[in-house]
């Protein structure tokens, strides 16, 4: 009786492992169109983390640019603010779902 149960468990485990392998392959194939966008998002996050660790770099760059092109820097700040607000809105909507 014990051997039969162990054999059944081994077969069940093998079936689950096969199913997981098939699902991994399907997921990998479904993600192919997303790779370019995800890579770009990854680079963007890396840049944000880099700048977040060095706030003096951001402030210095903005101050330098503002000295020569204040209207352009004001435009960048406005765009950044809008992007920040949109990101917070999306985050709130996703957390509700």
N, C-alpha and C positions, 0 to 999 in steps of 0.2 A: 504494500500500500504506500509506504513512504517513497519507494523508488518511482512509483507511478506519479506521485505528486511532484517530486523533484523533476521528473522528465517533462511534465506539463508546464511547470514553472520555467524550465530552460527553454522550451519551445515558445512560450509566451514572451519571454525576455528577448529571444532571437527575433520574433515578429515585431516587437516594439523597436528594437534596434534598426531593423530594416525600414520600418515606417519612418523613424526619425531621420534616417539617411535620405529617404525620398523627399521628405519635407524640407530638409536642408538644401537639397538640390533645387527644389522648386522655389524656395525663398531666394536663393542665390540668383537664379535666372530672372525672377521678378524684380530684383533690385538692380539689374544691369542698367536700365534707363536712368536710374537715380544716381549712379556713381559720380557723374560729372558735377551735378548740383551738390551732392553731399561732400565731395572733395572741396568744392569752393566754400561751402559753409564751414568745413573743418579748418580751412586756411583762415577764414574770417574770424572764427573763434580763437584760433591761435594768435592772431594779430591783436584781438581784444584783450586776451590774457597778457600778452606781452606789454601792451600799453597800460593795462591796469596795474601791473607790477612797477611801472615807471611813470607815475603821473606827471613828474617834472618834464618828461619828454613831451607829453601831450600839451601841457601848458606852455612850454617853451616854443613849440612849433606853432601853436595858435597865436602866441604873442608876436612871434617873428612875422607870421603871415599877416596879422592884423596891422602891423606897422606899415606894410607896403600895400595891402589890398583889404582895407577894412570892410568894404561892402561884400566882397567875396566871402570873407570869414563869417560875416553876419549871416549870409545865405547858407553857409555850411552848418552853422549852429542851428538855424531854423530847420533845416532838413534833418539834422540829427535829432532835434527835439521831436519832430513829427514821427520819425522812425521809432524813437523810444516809446512814444505814446501808442503807436500801432502795435508794437511788440507787447506792451502791457495789456492792450485790449485782447490780442490773440491769446495771450497766456491766460487771461481771465476766462475767456470763452472755452479754452481747452480744459481748464481745471473744472469747469461746470459739467463737462461731458463725461 
